[in-house]
Amino acid sequence: MTKSEKLFGLLRVALCAKKLDEYIKTEITIETLAGLFKLAKKHDLAHIVGDALDKNGLLPENSQAKKVFLQERNMAVYRYEQINYEYNEVLRVLNEKGIKHIPLKGSVIRAFYPEPWLRTSCDIDILVQEKDIEQCKSVLAQELGYAYSGECSHDVQFFSPSGVHLELHFTLLEEYLGKNTAELLNDVWSYATPIEKDSKTFALTNEMFYFYHIAHMAKHFQTGGCGIKPFMDIFIMETSMQTDNAKRDELLKKGGLLAFADKARELSNVWFAGASHTETTELLEEFVLVGGVYGTMENKVVAQQAQRGGKFRYTLSRIFQPYDQIKCAYPVLEKHKWLTPFYQVVRWFRILFKGRAGTSIRELNTNANVSKDTQDKTQILLKDLGLM
């Protein structure tokens, strides 16, 4: 039995409240726990695996394995309590100041898990209207002591005094990652309603929440990988969230993501419901398990190679960044496209003199060294997923 098979057996126990299969118990020994911990940690799931192991008496007393697994579980509970406190404080202040907002991602989906701490997050994600960003900066600093830490093309970032990371989104997806998807998400407020009368906290319809989840997965998939956790979320939404599947799939079809969603659901069912693998789910599993939570540079490069049309075109796109991407870093180009060559040069100087040259060189080296077999498998996978 492979490490991944043991991992998914333990995750099924935690998500479905089922007894652990006896044949899996016999495969888990003190010798195999170290490898299992490494794989679970790579996907930020060691706390769930540790809890399942402990409840099934599979962590030997006074062992290093028991120490590290239970440490991860305790840390996950602490992280949840800390993030949940800050989350409620942010919502309270935004409501008091009359600022409309929509909670996103883990803050919403964890309510459907058997225990909310099982669904860890590294930050808080909330959508606000772009016109309210400056007020949010002021309010968060004055009322909660939050420190502004920067912004990008789709969000503004802060840290609480206790170190919790907050991302205030004003856009949910850059257009270059999917025009049809971005257009739907630009209209996201029309799919949201207040959670109660006079509240400024809005909730997305379950169908739009599902659509945004898939769109966010696809975004990360195209830039290196998304890890196991989003597939767990799909399983939880499928089994615990009431959704009009026809409306959900109509949104996915309009956004060009129905094929990706179908394959993601298939793999979710393989991992958490015992379904059989297909050729596509095997390729998808390999890509996801290698990438971990944040993906790998090789995954990112091979995905972009397939979409750009090979190694040479990928290299050109990294030297001369396409307009639909560079305008996200330099919004002035939205109104003054003719300045694009100038900002290409600005970008080169930023890479050279702001500590990014090493990463760019590694990326180009990875591009040159990717095997033909990896290229071919990734191209087949992306076509099956409807991402090229």
DOMI-662412 format. One record per residue (C-alpha): residue number from 1; residue in three letters; x, y, z. Coordinates in Angstrom, 3 decimals, padded with zeros to 6 digits. Example, Ala and Ser with C-alpha at 12.3 -4.5 7.8 and 13.67 -1.06 7.14 Angstrom:
<atoms>
{n=1	res=ALA	xx=012.300	yy=-004.500	zz=007.800}
{n=2	res=SER	xx=013.670	yy=-001.060	zz=007.140}
</atoms>
This chain:
<atoms>
{n=1	res=MET	xx=000.000	yy=000.000	zz=000.000}
{n=2	res=THR	xx=001.386	yy=003.419	zz=-000.974}
{n=3	res=LYS	xx=001.705	yy=006.410	zz=001.347}
{n=4	res=SER	xx=-001.019	yy=008.223	zz=-000.578}
{n=5	res=GLU	xx=-003.452	yy=005.289	zz=-000.168}
{n=6	res=LYS	xx=-002.885	yy=005.341	zz=003.590}
{n=7	res=LEU	xx=-003.318	yy=009.107	zz=003.614}
{n=8	res=PHE	xx=-006.666	yy=008.994	zz=001.823}
{n=9	res=GLY	xx=-007.868	yy=006.124	zz=003.997}
{n=10	res=LEU	xx=-007.250	yy=008.250	zz=007.091}
{n=11	res=LEU	xx=-008.805	yy=011.355	zz=005.525}
{n=12	res=ARG	xx=-011.957	yy=009.372	zz=004.699}
{n=13	res=VAL	xx=-012.236	yy=008.410	zz=008.366}
{n=14	res=ALA	xx=-012.061	yy=012.062	zz=009.422}
{n=15	res=LEU	xx=-014.428	yy=013.428	zz=006.764}
{n=16	res=CYS	xx=-017.029	yy=010.650	zz=006.780}
{n=17	res=ALA	xx=-016.947	yy=009.535	zz=010.433}
{n=18	res=LYS	xx=-016.300	yy=005.957	zz=009.323}
{n=19	res=LYS	xx=-014.222	yy=003.249	zz=010.967}
{n=20	res=LEU	xx=-010.726	yy=002.809	zz=009.599}
{n=21	res=ASP	xx=-010.422	yy=-000.292	zz=007.431}
{n=22	res=GLU	xx=-008.520	yy=-003.057	zz=009.199}
{n=23	res=TYR	xx=-006.226	yy=-003.641	zz=006.230}
{n=24	res=ILE	xx=-005.089	yy=-000.009	zz=006.433}
{n=25	res=LYS	xx=-004.368	yy=-000.384	zz=010.159}
{n=26	res=THR	xx=-002.045	yy=-003.303	zz=009.462}
{n=27	res=GLU	xx=-000.129	yy=-001.201	zz=006.920}
{n=28	res=ILE	xx=000.578	yy=001.625	zz=009.367}
{n=29	res=THR	xx=003.698	yy=000.924	zz=011.404}
{n=30	res=ILE	xx=006.210	yy=003.009	zz=013.308}
{n=31	res=GLU	xx=008.491	yy=002.698	zz=010.255}
{n=32	res=THR	xx=005.914	yy=004.107	zz=007.834}
{n=33	res=LEU	xx=004.645	yy=006.988	zz=009.995}
{n=34	res=ALA	xx=007.542	yy=009.306	zz=009.108}
{n=35	res=GLY	xx=006.795	yy=009.105	zz=005.381}
{n=36	res=LEU	xx=003.074	yy=009.530	zz=006.018}
{n=37	res=PHE	xx=003.742	yy=012.634	zz=008.106}
{n=38	res=LYS	xx=005.932	yy=014.148	zz=005.384}
{n=39	res=LEU	xx=003.240	yy=013.672	zz=002.717}
{n=40	res=ALA	xx=000.439	yy=014.954	zz=004.955}
{n=41	res=LYS	xx=002.494	yy=017.978	zz=006.004}
{n=42	res=LYS	xx=003.236	yy=018.807	zz=002.361}
{n=43	res=HIS	xx=-000.511	yy=019.234	zz=001.832}
{n=44	res=ASP	xx=-001.239	yy=020.910	zz=005.223}
{n=45	res=LEU	xx=-003.217	yy=017.856	zz=006.346}
{n=46	res=ALA	xx=-001.012	yy=016.447	zz=009.117}
{n=47	res=HIS	xx=-003.475	yy=017.655	zz=011.759}
{n=48	res=ILE	xx=-006.331	yy=015.611	zz=010.238}
{n=49	res=VAL	xx=-004.169	yy=012.536	zz=009.714}
{n=50	res=GLY	xx=-002.777	yy=012.833	zz=013.239}
{n=51	res=ASP	xx=-006.260	yy=013.057	zz=014.717}
{n=52	res=ALA	xx=-007.409	yy=009.959	zz=012.816}
{n=53	res=LEU	xx=-004.285	yy=008.034	zz=013.821}
{n=54	res=ASP	xx=-004.685	yy=009.000	zz=017.473}
{n=55	res=LYS	xx=-008.378	yy=008.061	zz=017.609}
{n=56	res=ASN	xx=-007.524	yy=004.667	zz=016.128}
{n=57	res=GLY	xx=-004.672	yy=004.016	zz=018.566}
{n=58	res=LEU	xx=-002.017	yy=004.030	zz=015.852}
{n=59	res=LEU	xx=000.426	yy=006.465	zz=017.436}
{n=60	res=PRO	xx=002.813	yy=004.590	zz=019.760}
{n=61	res=GLU	xx=003.175	yy=006.114	zz=023.224}
{n=62	res=ASN	xx=006.236	yy=008.301	zz=023.778}
{n=63	res=SER	xx=007.143	yy=008.123	zz=020.082}
{n=64	res=GLN	xx=008.399	yy=010.982	zz=017.949}
{n=65	res=ALA	xx=005.526	yy=010.256	zz=015.544}
{n=66	res=LYS	xx=002.919	yy=010.864	zz=018.252}
{n=67	res=LYS	xx=004.657	yy=014.054	zz=019.308}
{n=68	res=VAL	xx=004.779	yy=015.622	zz=015.840}
{n=69	res=PHE	xx=001.311	yy=014.514	zz=014.711}
{n=70	res=LEU	xx=-000.423	yy=015.747	zz=017.862}
{n=71	res=GLN	xx=001.582	yy=018.953	zz=017.746}
{n=72	res=GLU	xx=000.123	yy=019.556	zz=014.281}
{n=73	res=ARG	xx=-003.394	yy=018.856	zz=015.583}
{n=74	res=ASN	xx=-002.962	yy=021.231	zz=018.509}
{n=75	res=MET	xx=-001.550	yy=023.916	zz=016.235}
{n=76	res=ALA	xx=-004.495	yy=023.536	zz=013.847}
{n=77	res=VAL	xx=-006.972	yy=024.075	zz=016.690}
{n=78	res=TYR	xx=-004.995	yy=027.115	zz=017.837}
{n=79	res=ARG	xx=-004.827	yy=028.513	zz=014.283}
{n=80	res=TYR	xx=-008.570	yy=028.074	zz=013.887}
{n=81	res=GLU	xx=-009.368	yy=029.846	zz=017.150}
{n=82	res=GLN	xx=-007.008	yy=032.711	zz=016.326}
{n=83	res=ILE	xx=-008.254	yy=033.163	zz=012.756}
{n=84	res=ASN	xx=-011.899	yy=032.787	zz=013.775}
{n=85	res=TYR	xx=-011.532	yy=035.501	zz=016.417}
{n=86	res=GLU	xx=-009.941	yy=037.926	zz=013.950}
{n=87	res=TYR	xx=-012.503	yy=036.998	zz=011.279}
{n=88	res=ASN	xx=-015.404	yy=037.871	zz=013.567}
{n=89	res=GLU	xx=-013.726	yy=041.120	zz=014.607}
{n=90	res=VAL	xx=-013.228	yy=042.179	zz=010.984}
{n=91	res=LEU	xx=-016.861	yy=041.393	zz=010.152}
{n=92	res=ARG	xx=-018.023	yy=043.303	zz=013.231}
{n=93	res=VAL	xx=-016.071	yy=046.427	zz=012.292}
{n=94	res=LEU	xx=-017.072	yy=046.322	zz=008.623}
{n=95	res=ASN	xx=-020.713	yy=046.031	zz=009.690}
{n=96	res=GLU	xx=-020.388	yy=048.909	zz=012.126}
{n=97	res=LYS	xx=-018.917	yy=051.114	zz=009.405}
{n=98	res=GLY	xx=-021.555	yy=050.125	zz=006.848}
{n=99	res=ILE	xx=-019.091	yy=048.473	zz=004.426}
{n=100	res=LYS	xx=-020.562	yy=045.658	zz=002.339}
{n=101	res=HIS	xx=-018.454	yy=042.498	zz=002.272}
{n=102	res=ILE	xx=-018.577	yy=038.825	zz=001.276}
{n=103	res=PRO	xx=-016.610	yy=036.180	zz=003.227}
{n=104	res=LEU	xx=-014.792	yy=033.722	zz=000.936}
{n=105	res=LYS	xx=-013.056	yy=030.341	zz=000.879}
{n=106	res=GLY	xx=-012.164	yy=028.658	zz=004.182}
{n=107	res=SER	xx=-014.113	yy=031.065	zz=006.359}
{n=108	res=VAL	xx=-017.301	yy=029.741	zz=004.745}
{n=109	res=ILE	xx=-016.550	yy=026.126	zz=003.850}
{n=110	res=ARG	xx=-015.221	yy=025.109	zz=007.281}
{n=111	res=ALA	xx=-018.740	yy=025.383	zz=008.720}
{n=112	res=PHE	xx=-019.652	yy=022.280	zz=006.687}
{n=113	res=TYR	xx=-016.764	yy=020.135	zz=007.976}
{n=114	res=PRO	xx=-017.327	yy=017.688	zz=010.865}
{n=115	res=GLU	xx=-015.173	yy=020.026	zz=013.000}
{n=116	res=PRO	xx=-014.278	yy=023.552	zz=011.796}
{n=117	res=TRP	xx=-010.619	yy=023.266	zz=012.818}
{n=118	res=LEU	xx=-010.190	yy=020.399	zz=010.346}
{n=119	res=ARG	xx=-010.312	yy=022.977	zz=007.514}
{n=120	res=THR	xx=-007.202	yy=025.041	zz=008.111}
{n=121	res=SER	xx=-006.486	yy=028.347	zz=006.363}
{n=122	res=CYS	xx=-003.366	yy=030.453	zz=006.184}
{n=123	res=ASP	xx=-005.344	yy=033.692	zz=005.982}
{n=124	res=ILE	xx=-008.767	yy=035.360	zz=005.950}
{n=125	res=ASP	xx=-010.279	yy=036.175	zz=002.550}
{n=126	res=ILE	xx=-013.048	yy=038.760	zz=002.230}
{n=127	res=LEU	xx=-014.426	yy=040.507	zz=-000.853}
{n=128	res=VAL	xx=-015.256	yy=044.219	zz=-000.702}
{n=129	res=GLN	xx=-016.129	yy=046.735	zz=-003.388}
{n=130	res=GLU	xx=-013.147	yy=048.512	zz=-004.894}
{n=131	res=LYS	xx=-014.610	yy=051.925	zz=-004.016}
{n=132	res=ASP	xx=-014.429	yy=050.959	zz=-000.317}
{n=133	res=ILE	xx=-010.764	yy=049.915	zz=-000.223}
{n=134	res=GLU	xx=-009.388	yy=053.214	zz=001.104}
{n=135	res=GLN	xx=-012.010	yy=053.329	zz=003.837}
{n=136	res=CYS	xx=-011.186	yy=049.712	zz=004.739}
{n=137	res=LYS	xx=-007.506	yy=050.584	zz=005.100}
{n=138	res=SER	xx=-008.352	yy=053.371	zz=007.524}
{n=139	res=VAL	xx=-010.954	yy=051.403	zz=009.472}
{n=140	res=LEU	xx=-008.811	yy=048.295	zz=009.943}
{n=141	res=ALA	xx=-005.842	yy=050.359	zz=011.120}
{n=142	res=GLN	xx=-007.787	yy=052.600	zz=013.500}
{n=143	res=GLU	xx=-010.275	yy=050.104	zz=014.908}
{n=144	res=LEU	xx=-008.263	yy=046.870	zz=015.002}
{n=145	res=GLY	xx=-004.629	yy=047.934	zz=014.706}
{n=146	res=TYR	xx=-004.137	yy=046.080	zz=011.422}
{n=147	res=ALA	xx=-000.964	yy=046.870	zz=009.488}
{n=148	res=TYR	xx=-001.158	yy=047.363	zz=005.709}
{n=149	res=SER	xx=001.375	yy=045.079	zz=004.000}
{n=150	res=GLY	xx=000.870	yy=045.678	zz=000.269}
{n=151	res=GLU	xx=-001.451	yy=045.059	zz=-002.633}
{n=152	res=CYS	xx=-001.607	yy=043.415	zz=-006.031}
{n=153	res=SER	xx=-003.951	yy=043.277	zz=-008.985}
{n=154	res=HIS	xx=-006.830	yy=041.722	zz=-007.055}
{n=155	res=ASP	xx=-006.413	yy=042.314	zz=-003.318}
{n=156	res=VAL	xx=-005.029	yy=044.439	zz=-000.499}
{n=157	res=GLN	xx=-003.180	yy=042.671	zz=002.319}
{n=158	res=PHE	xx=-002.945	yy=043.287	zz=006.059}
{n=159	res=PHE	xx=-001.637	yy=041.667	zz=009.218}
{n=160	res=SER	xx=-003.418	yy=041.762	zz=012.563}
{n=161	res=PRO	xx=-001.434	yy=042.576	zz=015.725}
{n=162	res=SER	xx=-001.479	yy=038.841	zz=016.473}
{n=163	res=GLY	xx=-000.011	yy=038.019	zz=013.040}
{n=164	res=VAL	xx=-003.134	yy=036.815	zz=011.200}
{n=165	res=HIS	xx=-002.988	yy=037.546	zz=007.477}
{n=166	res=LEU	xx=-006.024	yy=039.239	zz=005.893}
{n=167	res=GLU	xx=-006.631	yy=039.594	zz=002.166}
{n=168	res=LEU	xx=-009.312	yy=042.078	zz=001.153}
{n=169	res=HIS	xx=-010.223	yy=041.178	zz=-002.421}
{n=170	res=PHE	xx=-011.784	yy=043.679	zz=-004.788}
{n=171	res=THR	xx=-011.459	yy=041.418	zz=-007.861}
{n=172	res=LEU	xx=-011.739	yy=037.633	zz=-007.800}
{n=173	res=LEU	xx=-009.824	yy=036.638	zz=-010.943}
{n=174	res=GLU	xx=-007.464	yy=038.270	zz=-013.397}
{n=175	res=GLU	xx=-008.876	yy=038.257	zz=-016.919}
{n=176	res=TYR	xx=-005.831	yy=036.546	zz=-018.460}
{n=177	res=LEU	xx=-006.570	yy=033.410	zz=-016.411}
{n=178	res=GLY	xx=-009.955	yy=033.009	zz=-018.091}
{n=179	res=LYS	xx=-012.000	yy=035.731	zz=-019.761}
{n=180	res=ASN	xx=-015.387	yy=034.013	zz=-019.432}
{n=181	res=THR	xx=-014.677	yy=033.084	zz=-015.822}
{n=182	res=ALA	xx=-013.535	yy=036.609	zz=-014.958}
{n=183	res=GLU	xx=-016.628	yy=038.147	zz=-016.532}
{n=184	res=LEU	xx=-018.910	yy=036.016	zz=-014.368}
{n=185	res=LEU	xx=-016.937	yy=036.766	zz=-011.225}
{n=186	res=ASN	xx=-016.989	yy=040.502	zz=-011.983}
{n=187	res=ASP	xx=-020.761	yy=040.215	zz=-011.526}
{n=188	res=VAL	xx=-020.430	yy=038.322	zz=-008.251}
{n=189	res=TRP	xx=-022.349	yy=040.871	zz=-006.161}
{n=190	res=SER	xx=-025.539	yy=040.051	zz=-008.049}
{n=191	res=TYR	xx=-025.241	yy=036.517	zz=-006.634}
{n=192	res=ALA	xx=-024.986	yy=037.705	zz=-003.017}
{n=193	res=THR	xx=-027.584	yy=038.616	zz=-000.400}
{n=194	res=PRO	xx=-027.300	yy=039.863	zz=003.225}
{n=195	res=ILE	xx=-027.101	yy=037.059	zz=005.771}
{n=196	res=GLU	xx=-029.819	yy=038.848	zz=007.761}
{n=197	res=LYS	xx=-031.830	yy=042.058	zz=007.588}
{n=198	res=ASP	xx=-029.670	yy=045.228	zz=007.610}
{n=199	res=SER	xx=-026.429	yy=043.222	zz=007.777}
{n=200	res=LYS	xx=-023.517	yy=044.312	zz=005.589}
{n=201	res=THR	xx=-022.207	yy=040.751	zz=005.582}
{n=202	res=PHE	xx=-023.347	yy=039.118	zz=002.350}
{n=203	res=ALA	xx=-023.322	yy=035.433	zz=001.412}
{n=204	res=LEU	xx=-022.924	yy=034.041	zz=-002.079}
{n=205	res=THR	xx=-025.480	yy=031.608	zz=-003.411}
{n=206	res=ASN	xx=-024.211	yy=028.059	zz=-002.960}
{n=207	res=GLU	xx=-023.988	yy=027.737	zz=-006.740}
{n=208	res=MET	xx=-021.765	yy=030.807	zz=-007.108}
{n=209	res=PHE	xx=-019.688	yy=029.799	zz=-004.095}
{n=210	res=TYR	xx=-019.063	yy=026.447	zz=-005.784}
{n=211	res=PHE	xx=-018.256	yy=028.183	zz=-009.083}
{n=212	res=TYR	xx=-015.740	yy=030.507	zz=-007.429}
{n=213	res=HIS	xx=-014.149	yy=027.552	zz=-005.652}
{n=214	res=ILE	xx=-013.612	yy=025.758	zz=-008.975}
{n=215	res=ALA	xx=-012.333	yy=028.972	zz=-010.620}
{n=216	res=HIS	xx=-009.824	yy=029.461	zz=-007.802}
{n=217	res=MET	xx=-008.699	yy=025.833	zz=-008.094}
{n=218	res=ALA	xx=-008.221	yy=026.180	zz=-011.851}
{n=219	res=LYS	xx=-006.188	yy=029.354	zz=-011.341}
{n=220	res=HIS	xx=-003.771	yy=027.626	zz=-008.975}
{n=221	res=PHE	xx=-003.705	yy=024.499	zz=-011.091}
{n=222	res=GLN	xx=-002.454	yy=026.535	zz=-014.050}
{n=223	res=THR	xx=000.253	yy=028.152	zz=-011.906}
{n=224	res=GLY	xx=001.735	yy=025.031	zz=-010.315}
{n=225	res=GLY	xx=-000.869	yy=023.069	zz=-008.371}
{n=226	res=CYS	xx=-003.535	yy=023.392	zz=-005.715}
{n=227	res=GLY	xx=-002.960	yy=020.536	zz=-003.274}
{n=228	res=ILE	xx=-005.449	yy=018.027	zz=-001.877}
{n=229	res=LYS	xx=-007.471	yy=020.424	zz=000.260}
{n=230	res=PRO	xx=-009.637	yy=021.912	zz=-002.546}
{n=231	res=PHE	xx=-010.697	yy=018.366	zz=-003.499}
{n=232	res=MET	xx=-011.714	yy=017.799	zz=000.112}
{n=233	res=ASP	xx=-013.785	yy=020.973	zz=-000.130}
{n=234	res=ILE	xx=-015.504	yy=019.637	zz=-003.249}
{n=235	res=PHE	xx=-016.380	yy=016.424	zz=-001.427}
{n=236	res=ILE	xx=-017.748	yy=018.391	zz=001.533}
{n=237	res=MET	xx=-019.803	yy=020.659	zz=-000.730}
{n=238	res=GLU	xx=-021.160	yy=017.670	zz=-002.647}
{n=239	res=THR	xx=-022.210	yy=015.858	zz=000.527}
{n=240	res=SER	xx=-023.118	yy=018.661	zz=002.954}
{n=241	res=MET	xx=-024.052	yy=021.820	zz=001.029}
{n=242	res=GLN	xx=-027.470	yy=022.093	zz=-000.611}
{n=243	res=THR	xx=-026.857	yy=023.144	zz=-004.199}
{n=244	res=ASP	xx=-028.988	yy=023.314	zz=-007.319}
{n=245	res=ASN	xx=-026.715	yy=021.236	zz=-009.532}
{n=246	res=ALA	xx=-028.332	yy=022.402	zz=-012.759}
{n=247	res=LYS	xx=-027.734	yy=026.068	zz=-011.870}
{n=248	res=ARG	xx=-024.226	yy=025.245	zz=-010.634}
{n=249	res=ASP	xx=-023.288	yy=023.454	zz=-013.840}
{n=250	res=GLU	xx=-024.799	yy=026.206	zz=-015.969}
{n=251	res=LEU	xx=-022.466	yy=028.694	zz=-014.285}
{n=252	res=LEU	xx=-019.529	yy=026.334	zz=-014.808}
{n=253	res=LYS	xx=-020.433	yy=025.915	zz=-018.466}
{n=254	res=LYS	xx=-020.667	yy=029.699	zz=-019.012}
{n=255	res=GLY	xx=-017.322	yy=030.154	zz=-017.321}
{n=256	res=GLY	xx=-015.632	yy=027.451	zz=-019.381}
{n=257	res=LEU	xx=-014.949	yy=025.327	zz=-016.288}
{n=258	res=LEU	xx=-017.424	yy=022.458	zz=-016.522}
{n=259	res=ALA	xx=-014.870	yy=019.932	zz=-017.806}
{n=260	res=PHE	xx=-012.395	yy=020.904	zz=-015.081}
{n=261	res=ALA	xx=-015.103	yy=020.668	zz=-012.412}
{n=262	res=ASP	xx=-016.254	yy=017.261	zz=-013.661}
{n=263	res=LYS	xx=-012.724	yy=015.827	zz=-013.497}
{n=264	res=ALA	xx=-012.080	yy=017.431	zz=-010.099}
{n=265	res=ARG	xx=-015.282	yy=015.814	zz=-008.801}
{n=266	res=GLU	xx=-014.199	yy=012.475	zz=-010.236}
{n=267	res=LEU	xx=-010.860	yy=012.620	zz=-008.442}
{n=268	res=SER	xx=-012.565	yy=013.744	zz=-005.239}
{n=269	res=ASN	xx=-014.781	yy=010.683	zz=-005.425}
{n=270	res=VAL	xx=-011.755	yy=008.442	zz=-006.028}
{n=271	res=TRP	xx=-010.021	yy=009.796	zz=-002.934}
{n=272	res=PHE	xx=-012.933	yy=010.164	zz=-000.531}
{n=273	res=ALA	xx=-015.732	yy=007.910	zz=-001.787}
{n=274	res=GLY	xx=-013.801	yy=004.907	zz=-003.090}
{n=275	res=ALA	xx=-014.530	yy=005.395	zz=-006.817}
{n=276	res=SER	xx=-012.240	yy=003.822	zz=-009.416}
{n=277	res=HIS	xx=-009.491	yy=005.734	zz=-011.197}
{n=278	res=THR	xx=-009.629	yy=006.712	zz=-014.862}
{n=279	res=GLU	xx=-006.654	yy=007.608	zz=-017.020}
{n=280	res=THR	xx=-007.370	yy=011.307	zz=-016.474}
{n=281	res=THR	xx=-007.784	yy=011.063	zz=-012.698}
{n=282	res=GLU	xx=-004.480	yy=009.174	zz=-012.462}
{n=283	res=LEU	xx=-002.685	yy=011.972	zz=-014.339}
{n=284	res=LEU	xx=-004.472	yy=014.584	zz=-012.246}
{n=285	res=GLU	xx=-003.577	yy=012.788	zz=-009.015}
{n=286	res=GLU	xx=000.097	yy=012.671	zz=-009.968}
{n=287	res=PHE	xx=000.128	yy=016.406	zz=-010.788}
{n=288	res=VAL	xx=-001.600	yy=017.347	zz=-007.520}
{n=289	res=LEU	xx=000.401	yy=015.092	zz=-005.197}
{n=290	res=VAL	xx=003.729	yy=016.268	zz=-006.609}
{n=291	res=GLY	xx=002.733	yy=019.922	zz=-006.352}
{n=292	res=GLY	xx=001.661	yy=020.089	zz=-002.715}
{n=293	res=VAL	xx=-000.280	yy=023.071	zz=-001.335}
{n=294	res=TYR	xx=001.527	yy=025.718	zz=-003.361}
{n=295	res=GLY	xx=002.577	yy=023.728	zz=-006.400}
{n=296	res=THR	xx=006.080	yy=023.380	zz=-007.796}
{n=297	res=MET	xx=008.027	yy=025.381	zz=-010.316}
{n=298	res=GLU	xx=008.125	yy=022.397	zz=-012.682}
{n=299	res=ASN	xx=004.334	yy=022.002	zz=-012.500}
{n=300	res=LYS	xx=003.921	yy=025.691	zz=-013.225}
{n=301	res=VAL	xx=006.363	yy=025.639	zz=-016.127}
{n=302	res=VAL	xx=004.954	yy=022.531	zz=-017.830}
{n=303	res=ALA	xx=001.385	yy=023.844	zz=-017.509}
{n=304	res=GLN	xx=002.377	yy=027.191	zz=-019.004}
{n=305	res=GLN	xx=004.434	yy=025.484	zz=-021.732}
{n=306	res=ALA	xx=001.374	yy=023.543	zz=-022.830}
{n=307	res=GLN	xx=-000.782	yy=026.664	zz=-022.913}
{n=308	res=ARG	xx=001.823	yy=028.860	zz=-024.599}
{n=309	res=GLY	xx=002.775	yy=026.301	zz=-027.251}
{n=310	res=GLY	xx=006.140	yy=024.870	zz=-026.203}
{n=311	res=LYS	xx=009.444	yy=025.795	zz=-024.563}
{n=312	res=PHE	xx=010.443	yy=028.580	zz=-026.949}
{n=313	res=ARG	xx=007.129	yy=030.418	zz=-026.786}
{n=314	res=TYR	xx=007.071	yy=030.024	zz=-023.027}
{n=315	res=THR	xx=010.533	yy=031.610	zz=-022.808}
{n=316	res=LEU	xx=009.379	yy=034.531	zz=-024.969}
{n=317	res=SER	xx=006.322	yy=035.023	zz=-022.763}
{n=318	res=ARG	xx=008.532	yy=035.250	zz=-019.671}
{n=319	res=ILE	xx=010.844	yy=037.805	zz=-021.304}
{n=320	res=PHE	xx=008.094	yy=039.813	zz=-023.010}
{n=321	res=GLN	xx=005.119	yy=039.367	zz=-020.694}
{n=322	res=PRO	xx=001.797	yy=039.389	zz=-022.579}
{n=323	res=TYR	xx=-000.252	yy=042.565	zz=-022.278}
{n=324	res=ASP	xx=-003.140	yy=040.863	zz=-020.453}
{n=325	res=GLN	xx=-000.695	yy=039.871	zz=-017.689}
{n=326	res=ILE	xx=001.586	yy=042.891	zz=-017.446}
{n=327	res=LYS	xx=-001.372	yy=045.283	zz=-017.127}
{n=328	res=CYS	xx=-002.287	yy=043.507	zz=-013.860}
{n=329	res=ALA	xx=001.059	yy=044.574	zz=-012.383}
{n=330	res=TYR	xx=000.888	yy=048.056	zz=-013.966}
{n=331	res=PRO	xx=-002.784	yy=049.187	zz=-014.040}
{n=332	res=VAL	xx=-001.829	yy=052.409	zz=-015.862}
{n=333	res=LEU	xx=-001.606	yy=050.263	zz=-019.008}
{n=334	res=GLU	xx=-005.392	yy=049.806	zz=-018.970}
{n=335	res=LYS	xx=-005.725	yy=053.388	zz=-020.229}
{n=336	res=HIS	xx=-002.334	yy=053.749	zz=-021.895}
{n=337	res=LYS	xx=-001.544	yy=050.507	zz=-023.714}
{n=338	res=TRP	xx=001.073	yy=052.289	zz=-025.800}
{n=339	res=LEU	xx=003.298	yy=052.402	zz=-022.683}
{n=340	res=THR	xx=003.612	yy=048.597	zz=-022.649}
{n=341	res=PRO	xx=007.197	yy=048.496	zz=-024.079}
{n=342	res=PHE	xx=008.316	yy=050.989	zz=-021.419}
{n=343	res=TYR	xx=006.842	yy=048.860	zz=-018.627}
{n=344	res=GLN	xx=008.427	yy=045.724	zz=-020.073}
{n=345	res=VAL	xx=011.779	yy=047.433	zz=-019.397}
{n=346	res=VAL	xx=010.603	yy=048.524	zz=-015.923}
{n=347	res=ARG	xx=009.693	yy=044.911	zz=-015.206}
{n=348	res=TRP	xx=013.148	yy=043.718	zz=-016.293}
{n=349	res=PHE	xx=014.806	yy=046.181	zz=-013.915}
{n=350	res=ARG	xx=012.558	yy=045.043	zz=-011.061}
{n=351	res=ILE	xx=013.599	yy=041.449	zz=-011.715}
{n=352	res=LEU	xx=017.303	yy=042.352	zz=-011.859}
{n=353	res=PHE	xx=017.487	yy=044.713	zz=-008.907}
{n=354	res=LYS	xx=014.814	yy=043.479	zz=-006.485}
{n=355	res=GLY	xx=016.101	yy=039.998	zz=-005.808}
{n=356	res=ARG	xx=014.068	yy=038.162	zz=-008.430}
{n=357	res=ALA	xx=016.803	yy=037.319	zz=-010.907}
{n=358	res=GLY	xx=017.642	yy=033.996	zz=-009.247}
{n=359	res=THR	xx=014.045	yy=032.807	zz=-009.399}
{n=360	res=SER	xx=013.740	yy=033.824	zz=-013.055}
{n=361	res=ILE	xx=016.937	yy=031.976	zz=-013.949}
{n=362	res=ARG	xx=015.722	yy=028.819	zz=-012.158}
{n=363	res=GLU	xx=012.427	yy=029.100	zz=-014.009}
{n=364	res=LEU	xx=014.133	yy=029.325	zz=-017.401}
{n=365	res=ASN	xx=016.446	yy=026.422	zz=-016.506}
{n=366	res=THR	xx=013.413	yy=024.359	zz=-015.509}
{n=367	res=ASN	xx=011.776	yy=025.254	zz=-018.803}
{n=368	res=ALA	xx=014.830	yy=024.026	zz=-020.723}
{n=369	res=ASN	xx=015.113	yy=020.766	zz=-018.786}
{n=370	res=VAL	xx=011.503	yy=019.548	zz=-018.725}
{n=371	res=SER	xx=011.318	yy=016.117	zz=-020.347}
{n=372	res=LYS	xx=009.274	yy=015.383	zz=-023.456}
{n=373	res=ASP	xx=007.312	yy=012.749	zz=-021.548}
{n=374	res=THR	xx=006.294	yy=015.279	zz=-018.863}
{n=375	res=GLN	xx=005.321	yy=017.790	zz=-021.537}
{n=376	res=ASP	xx=003.165	yy=015.246	zz=-023.350}
{n=377	res=LYS	xx=001.391	yy=014.018	zz=-020.191}
{n=378	res=THR	xx=000.657	yy=017.564	zz=-019.051}
{n=379	res=GLN	xx=-000.700	yy=018.529	zz=-022.459}
{n=380	res=ILE	xx=-003.033	yy=015.519	zz=-022.456}
{n=381	res=LEU	xx=-004.163	yy=016.370	zz=-018.929}
{n=382	res=LEU	xx=-004.862	yy=020.031	zz=-019.654}
{n=383	res=LYS	xx=-006.874	yy=019.114	zz=-022.760}
{n=384	res=ASP	xx=-008.943	yy=016.624	zz=-020.755}
{n=385	res=LEU	xx=-009.540	yy=019.304	zz=-018.112}
{n=386	res=GLY	xx=-010.646	yy=021.868	zz=-020.685}
{n=387	res=LEU	xx=-007.822	yy=024.255	zz=-019.755}
{n=388	res=MET	xx=-006.327	yy=024.590	zz=-023.219}
</atoms>
